[in-house]
Amino acid sequence: MQIRTDLSAQALLPKLHRLFDLSAAKIRSIEQTWDPSKGSPVCTVGGKYASRGWTEWTQGFQFGSAILQFDATGDDEFLETGRARTVAVMAPHVTHMGVHDHGFNNVSTYGNLLRLMNEGRIPENQWERRFYELALKCSGAVQAMRWSRTADGGGYLYSFNGPHSLFVDTIRSARALVVSHQLGHVLMGENDRRISLLDRAVQHCLATARYSVYYGEGRDSYDLRGRVAHESIFNVNDGNYRCPSSQQGYSPFTTWTRGLAWAMCGFAEQLEFFRGQGDLPPAGFEKAARATCDFYIENTASDGVPYWDTGAPGLDRLGDWRARPADPFNGHEPVDSSAAAIAAQGLLRLGRYLQDHRYGNAGLTVCNALFDAPYLSADAGHQGLILHSVYHRPNGWDAAPGESSMWGDYHAREAALYLLRAAEGRPYLKFWLSKP
């Protein structure tokens, strides 16, 4: 990446305002046409959102996007959409025992609504507050039930693949446990054992840092610093680590860039959370955040938008692809704009946490490219906001260039809101709870 030093949140204000202007029509279009009986919208096909049966992990992004739109613009229409749909549709996601995605679904909806009430952006209502709090308490505890122990005495929140499987994605769902803990909740186990949700969140993040992120030293001396494995496999009989794997990347020994982005964003947020509580973060969090962000900077196209996997076989046909802007129409390997949307927040947050302008400027560089053509969709007939997203290339689930994803659109809105608040001097955007 060629990091620009001439950008700032204020300088990007015209792009931020245009993004939210376009976003409004996209949210309305989906709301008017989507049939909830189809499940969750996942990706666009021919510019229209469609479902894709695998796991139900994107519904919170649909309604969370409306809540973010209200947050950015103050338009009550979107608050009412987000609030009404959360009440009507999201309850099954609170008690969904089969996924590792509670942070995606429930912190994006109930969590955002509670945050807005804490900030005084929506009127105080004790029963509404308790409703959001109860949902978040339950969500964190249900997520924490998906627990496997490792041989070193730690553990991890296992993926929908089963108890042997640690997904790097899940680090951003660990925040569901953090919020539940902040609300005073615990997981009650056998014989009334009280299980700390914060401890499980920390143990999961430590396992992710140890097994999913590579550092080019010790166990990883053969590998590259900052590389990330999508999935880590364990022997469930004794908790010993066995090998890397990948569901959505090219191979276990290459880096699927959306998984890399989840690690970047997740570790940066956890660092901020501990500082916000006046505590030192666990050893290893900062090392993992720095390594993953450095790898992204070193292995991304010059404008900060990555290709879908840094080891994808067609990249060699693109020549020195790191030295020029990503080309979503290249015909060999797709870019993944959704990875850029997630990674941008990781870079921005780590830069602020470390007071290191290199990371912050890198995040601004990504946003500057992502919030403009050919990524920002100005087509009123297209329901997606950010074009050229990739879901599951090995399964052949992705259409031609020009399609969008629920997570890509949501995280672009979230990154834009982060910068909008910074530019306007509004409260810092964070997932953890501040007292009203």
C-alpha positions in Angstrom: 0.0 0.0 0.0 1.1 3.5 -0.7 0.1 5.3 2.4 -1.1 8.9 1.8 -0.2 11.5 4.4 -2.5 14.3 3.0 -5.8 12.8 4.2 -7.9 13.5 7.3 -11.4 12.7 8.5 -12.3 16.4 7.7 -10.9 16.1 4.2 -13.0 13.0 3.6 -16.3 14.7 4.7 -17.6 15.2 1.1 -17.2 11.5 0.5 -18.7 10.6 3.8 -21.8 12.7 3.2 -22.2 11.3 -0.3 -21.9 7.7 1.0 -24.7 8.2 3.5 -26.8 10.0 0.9 -26.5 7.0 -1.3 -26.9 4.6 1.6 -30.4 5.9 2.4 -31.9 4.7 -0.9 -30.2 1.4 -0.6 -31.6 0.6 2.8 -35.1 1.7 1.7 -34.9 -0.5 -1.4 -34.0 -3.6 0.6 -36.6 -2.8 3.2 -39.3 -2.5 0.5 -38.4 -5.7 -1.4 -37.0 -8.2 1.1 -39.1 -11.1 2.3 -38.0 -12.1 5.8 -39.3 -15.6 5.2 -36.3 -16.1 2.9 -33.9 -15.7 5.8 -31.1 -13.2 5.8 -30.0 -11.2 2.8 -26.3 -12.1 2.1 -25.0 -10.9 -1.3 -26.4 -9.2 -4.3 -27.0 -11.1 -7.6 -27.6 -8.8 -10.5 -27.7 -5.9 -8.1 -30.5 -7.4 -5.9 -29.9 -8.9 -2.5 -30.4 -12.7 -2.2 -30.1 -15.2 0.5 -27.4 -17.9 0.6 -28.0 -20.8 3.0 -24.9 -21.6 5.1 -25.3 -19.9 8.4 -27.5 -17.1 9.6 -24.9 -14.5 10.3 -25.9 -11.4 8.2 -29.3 -10.4 9.5 -27.8 -8.0 12.1 -26.0 -6.2 9.4 -29.3 -5.5 7.5 -31.0 -3.8 10.5 -27.8 -2.5 12.0 -27.2 -0.6 8.8 -30.4 1.3 9.3 -29.4 2.1 12.9 -26.0 3.4 11.6 -27.8 5.5 9.0 -29.8 7.2 11.8 -26.6 7.7 13.8 -25.0 9.4 10.9 -27.9 11.5 9.6 -30.4 11.9 12.5 -33.2 10.7 10.2 -35.8 9.1 12.4 -37.1 6.9 9.6 -34.0 4.7 9.9 -34.1 4.6 13.7 -37.7 3.3 13.5 -36.8 0.7 10.8 -33.8 -0.6 12.8 -35.7 -0.6 16.0 -38.9 -2.2 14.7 -37.0 -4.9 12.7 -34.8 -5.7 15.7 -37.8 -6.3 17.8 -39.7 -8.3 15.2 -36.9 -10.4 13.7 -33.8 -10.7 15.8 -34.9 -12.7 18.8 -33.9 -16.1 17.3 -30.4 -14.8 16.7 -30.1 -14.0 20.5 -30.6 -17.7 21.3 -29.0 -19.2 18.2 -26.8 -22.0 19.6 -25.4 -23.0 16.2 -23.3 -20.1 15.1 -20.2 -18.2 16.2 -21.6 -14.9 15.0 -23.4 -13.2 18.0 -21.2 -10.2 17.8 -22.2 -9.6 14.2 -25.9 -10.1 14.6 -26.7 -8.8 18.1 -24.1 -6.2 18.9 -24.8 -4.6 15.5 -28.5 -4.3 16.5 -29.3 -4.4 20.2 -25.8 -3.1 21.0 -26.0 -0.1 18.7 -29.5 0.8 20.0 -28.3 0.6 23.6 -25.2 2.7 22.7 -27.5 5.4 21.2 -29.6 5.4 24.3 -26.5 5.7 26.5 -25.4 8.6 24.4 -28.7 10.4 24.7 -29.4 10.1 21.0 -32.6 8.3 21.6 -35.0 9.0 24.5 -34.3 7.2 27.8 -36.9 4.5 28.4 -36.3 2.0 31.2 -38.2 -0.9 29.7 -36.6 -0.4 26.3 -33.2 -0.3 27.9 -33.9 -3.5 29.8 -35.0 -5.2 26.6 -31.8 -4.3 24.9 -29.7 -5.3 27.9 -31.4 -8.6 28.4 -30.9 -9.5 24.7 -27.2 -8.6 25.0 -26.8 -10.5 28.2 -28.3 -13.6 26.7 -26.4 -13.3 23.4 -23.0 -13.2 25.2 -23.8 -16.2 27.3 -25.2 -18.3 24.4 -22.0 -17.4 22.4 -19.8 -18.4 25.3 -21.4 -21.9 25.4 -19.5 -22.8 22.2 -16.4 -23.5 24.1 -13.4 -25.9 23.5 -10.4 -26.1 25.8 -6.8 -26.1 24.6 -4.0 -28.1 25.9 -2.3 -25.0 27.3 -5.2 -24.4 29.7 -6.9 -21.8 27.6 -9.8 -22.2 25.1 -11.7 -20.8 22.2 -15.2 -20.1 20.9 -15.5 -22.8 18.3 -17.0 -22.2 14.9 -20.1 -23.6 13.3 -17.9 -26.3 11.9 -17.6 -27.9 15.3 -15.6 -28.1 18.5 -12.3 -28.7 16.6 -12.5 -25.4 14.7 -11.3 -22.0 15.6 -12.2 -19.3 13.0 -10.2 -16.1 12.9 -13.5 -14.3 12.1 -14.8 -15.0 15.6 -12.6 -12.5 17.3 -15.1 -9.8 16.4 -17.9 -11.9 18.0 -15.9 -12.0 21.2 -17.3 -8.5 21.9 -20.7 -10.0 22.5 -19.2 -11.6 25.6 -17.5 -8.4 26.6 -20.8 -6.4 26.5 -22.6 -9.1 28.4 -19.9 -9.1 31.0 -20.1 -5.3 31.3 -23.9 -5.6 32.0 -23.0 -7.8 35.0 -23.9 -11.1 33.4 -22.2 -14.5 33.8 -22.7 -17.9 32.2 -24.1 -20.4 34.7 -22.7 -23.9 34.1 -23.1 -27.3 35.7 -23.5 -27.3 39.5 -24.2 -23.6 39.3 -20.6 -22.8 38.4 -20.3 -19.1 37.5 -18.2 -18.7 34.3 -16.7 -15.3 33.6 -17.7 -14.1 30.1 -14.8 -11.6 30.0 -12.3 -14.4 30.8 -13.7 -16.5 27.9 -13.5 -13.5 25.6 -9.8 -13.0 26.6 -8.9 -16.6 26.3 -10.5 -16.8 22.8 -8.5 -13.7 21.7 -5.3 -15.2 23.1 -5.9 -18.4 21.3 -6.5 -16.5 18.1 -3.3 -14.5 18.6 -1.3 -17.7 19.3 -2.7 -20.1 16.7 -4.3 -18.0 13.9 -1.6 -15.3 13.5 1.9 -16.0 12.4 5.0 -14.0 13.5 7.9 -15.3 11.5 9.6 -16.6 14.7 9.6 -19.7 16.9 6.9 -22.1 15.6 6.4 -19.7 12.7 10.0 -19.3 11.6 9.2 -20.7 8.2 6.4 -18.3 7.7 5.7 -14.6 7.2 5.0 -12.1 10.1 1.4 -11.1 10.2 0.0 -13.8 8.0 -3.3 -15.2 9.2 -4.9 -18.7 8.9 -8.7 -18.7 8.4 -9.2 -21.8 10.5 -7.1 -23.5 13.2 -7.8 -27.2 13.9 -7.5 -28.9 17.3 -7.7 -32.4 18.6 -10.8 -32.2 20.8 -9.7 -35.2 22.9 -6.7 -33.4 24.4 -6.9 -29.8 23.1 -3.7 -30.0 21.2 -3.3 -27.8 18.1 -3.0 -29.8 14.9 -2.9 -27.7 11.7 -4.2 -24.6 9.8 -7.1 -24.9 7.5 -9.2 -22.6 5.4 -12.9 -22.6 4.3 -13.0 -19.4 2.3 -9.4 -18.7 1.4 -7.2 -20.3 -1.3 -5.3 -22.5 1.0 -4.3 -23.0 4.7 -0.9 -21.6 3.9 -2.0 -18.3 2.2 -3.9 -15.4 3.7 -7.6 -14.9 3.0 -7.7 -11.2 3.3 -11.2 -10.9 5.0 -9.9 -13.2 7.7 -6.9 -10.9 8.0 -9.2 -7.9 8.3 -11.3 -9.5 11.0 -8.1 -10.0 13.1 -7.0 -6.5 12.5 -10.3 -5.0 13.6 -10.9 -7.4 16.4 -7.5 -7.0 18.1 -7.6 -3.2 17.7 -11.1 -3.0 19.3 -10.1 -5.2 22.2 -7.0 -3.1 22.9 -9.2 0.0 23.0 -11.7 -1.7 25.3 -9.1 -2.5 27.9 -7.6 1.0 27.8 -11.2 2.3 28.2 -11.5 0.3 31.4 -8.2 1.6 32.7 -6.6 -1.8 32.4 -3.6 -3.2 30.6 -4.5 -5.4 27.7 -3.5 -9.1 27.9 0.0 -9.7 26.6 -0.1 -10.7 22.9 -3.0 -8.5 21.8 -0.8 -5.6 20.6 1.7 -7.9 19.0 -1.0 -9.5 17.0 -2.6 -6.2 16.0 0.7 -4.7 14.8 1.7 -7.9 12.9 -1.7 -8.2 11.1 -1.9 -4.5 10.2 1.7 -4.5 9.0 1.0 -7.5 6.8 -2.0 -5.9 5.3 -0.1 -2.7 4.5 2.7 -4.7 2.9 0.5 -7.1 0.9 -2.3 -4.9 -0.5 -2.6 -2.9 -3.7 -1.4 0.7 -3.6 -4.8 2.2 -2.9 -5.4 -0.1 0.1 -8.0 -2.4 -1.4 -6.9 -6.1 -1.3 -7.3 -9.0 -3.6 -9.3 -11.8 -2.0 -6.3 -13.9 -1.0 -2.6 -12.9 -0.9 -1.6 -16.3 -2.4 -4.3 -16.5 -5.0 -2.8 -18.3 -8.0 -3.8 -15.7 -10.6 -2.0 -12.9 -8.9 1.2 -13.7 -10.8 -0.6 -12.7 -14.0 -1.1 -9.2 -12.7 2.6 -8.4 -12.4 3.6 -6.1 -9.6 0.0 -5.8 -8.3 1.1 -4.2 -5.0 2.5 -1.2 -6.8 -0.7 0.0 -8.4 -4.4 0.4 -7.5 -6.5 -2.8 -7.2 -8.3 -3.6 -10.4 -11.7 -5.2 -9.8 -12.1 -5.9 -13.5 -8.8 -7.7 -14.1 -10.2 -11.1 -15.2 -7.8 -13.2 -13.1 -8.4 -12.7 -9.3 -11.2 -10.7 -7.6 -10.6 -7.9 -5.2 -12.5 -8.0 -1.9 -13.9 -4.6 -1.0 -15.5 -6.0 2.1 -12.1 -6.9 3.5 -11.0 -3.3 2.9 -14.1 -2.0 4.8 -13.3 -4.1 7.8 -9.5 -3.6 7.7 -9.9 0.2 7.5 -11.4 0.3 11.0 -8.6 -1.9 12.3 -6.0 0.5 10.9 -7.8 3.6 12.1 -8.3 2.2 15.6 -4.8 0.9 16.0 -3.4 4.2 14.8 -5.4 6.0 17.5 -4.5 3.5 20.2 -0.8 3.7 19.5 -0.8 7.3 18.4 1.0 6.1 15.3 0.1 8.1 12.2 1.3 5.4 9.9 -1.6 3.1 10.7 -4.1 6.0 10.9 -3.0 7.3 7.5 -3.2 3.8 6.1 -6.9 3.6 7.3 -7.7 6.9 5.7 -6.0 5.7 2.4 -8.3 2.7 2.3 -11.4 4.7 3.0 -10.5 7.3 0.4 -10.4 4.6 -2.3 -13.4 2.6 -1.0 -15.8 5.6 -0.7 -15.5 6.4 -4.4 -15.8 4.8 -7.8 -15.4 2.0 -8.7 -16.4 0.8 -5.3 -19.1 3.2 -4.0 -22.3 2.4 -5.9 -24.3 5.4 -7.3 -26.6 3.2 -9.3 -30.1 3.7 -7.9 -31.1 0.3 -9.3 -28.4 -1.6 -7.3 -29.2 -2.5 -3.7 -25.5 -2.7 -2.7 -23.6 0.2 -1.4 -20.0 -1.1 -1.8 -19.3 -3.0 -5.0 -16.8 -5.8 -5.7 -17.2 -7.9 -2.6 -16.3 -11.6 -2.3 -18.0 -14.2 -0.2 -16.9 -17.8 -0.8 -14.7 -18.2 -3.9 -13.8 -21.8 -3.4 -17.5 -22.7 -3.3 -18.2 -20.7 -6.5 -20.8 -18.5 -4.7 -19.6 -15.2 -6.1 -21.1 -13.6 -9.2 -19.1 -11.4 -11.6 -17.5 -8.2 -10.4 -19.9 -5.5 -9.3 -21.8 -7.3 -6.5 -22.1 -6.4 -2.8 -22.4 -8.1 0.5 -24.3 -7.3 3.7 -21.1 -7.3 5.8 -19.2 -5.2 3.3 -22.0 -2.6 3.2 -22.4 -2.6 7.0 -18.7 -2.2 7.7 -18.3 0.5 5.2 -21.1 2.4 6.9 -19.5 1.8 10.3 -16.0 3.0 9.1 -17.7 6.1 7.5 -19.6 6.8 10.8 -16.3 6.4 12.7 -14.7 9.1 10.5 -17.8 11.3 10.5 -17.9 11.4 14.3 -14.2 12.2 14.4 -14.6 15.0 11.8 -17.6 16.5 13.6 -16.1 16.2 17.1 -18.8 13.7 18.2 -18.3 10.9 20.8 -15.9 8.2 19.8 -17.5 5.2 18.1 -17.0 2.1 20.2 -18.7 -1.2 20.9 -18.2 -1.3 24.6 -20.6 0.4 26.9 -20.3 3.7 28.7 -22.6 4.5 31.5 -25.4 7.0 30.6 
